[in-house]
Amino acid sequence: MINLSNWRSVRLWESSVERQLRQRHWLWLHGACIGSIVMGVMWATAHLQMLMGSDSLALRYAVTLGIGYLSYLLVLRIWAAALVAPASRGDGFSADLPVPDVGGGLNPGMSVPDTAFLSGGGGDFGGGGATGDFSSATQASPGLGDIASGALEAAGSADEGAVVVVPVVAIFLIGCALLLGTGSLLLLYFGWEALLTVAVELAFSYVSARTAVRVVREGWLSAAVRLTWKPLLGAFFCAVLLGVTLDYFIPAAHSLPHAIRLIRGAG
């Protein structure tokens, strides 16, 4: 049976910890530092995979994002502990942090040659019967000659259109994946809400270890995953989509900047 007064005491204590963390630290700056560290780890991971000869950009991006997220959780845990550690020295968590008097349980709630970008390669229309047969056919039936000529022109224009359309589609998909993926990564790694939540969870663990407080909580890892799995899923989907698009349309590219250079050269 949950005691309503105990639940209110825990909520008041959490609000007090959150308020003091906001007052003592520039949490947005801490989030920016954590995001910069994680992005550096991801760049190093992607560069190492390229040096090792990984040709699939989709696989490389997936591995990079996975390692980046694990490093994010590790940095988040260490950083949050550093925020609350000074206040955790001594017998209690902090002299000015009210410790809830709770008894019992509470359940809260990618080397490839640098070649030109080729796409939409067409066939050769100079097949057998392209010399005398078409001429005789034209003399015998002018309408048939017009139809054959029109068909050839249509096929040639379709091939030329593919050369234009395919890069446009590739650029569109790359742009969408970059835009959505970058937004998801910024939301995932540069936000400070997860840092604040993890810090509160760690602070409570310090309190419960040194007092008679015994409250069942989700823990710092569960709280971090709960706040970050949605942007992680969005970033992962966009990263894999970007890698698959580059692998399919620009197979000669061994990195995103290289793909952009190839597209500019083709234009």
Buried (B, 14 or more C-beta within 10 A) or exposed (E): EEEEEBBEBBEEBBEBBBEBBEEEBEBEEBBBBBBEBBBEBBEBBBEBBBEEEBBBBBBBBBBBBBBBBEBBBEBBBEBBBEBBEEBBEEEBBBEEBEBBEBEEEBEEEBEEEEEEBEBBEEEEEEEEEEEEEBEEBBEEEEEEBEEBEEEBEEEEEEBEEBBEEBBEEBBEBBEBBBEBBEBBBBBBBBBBEBBBBBBBBBBBBBBBEBBEBEBEBBBBEEBBBEBBEEBBEBBBBBBBBBBBBBBBBBBBBBBBEBBBBBBEEEE
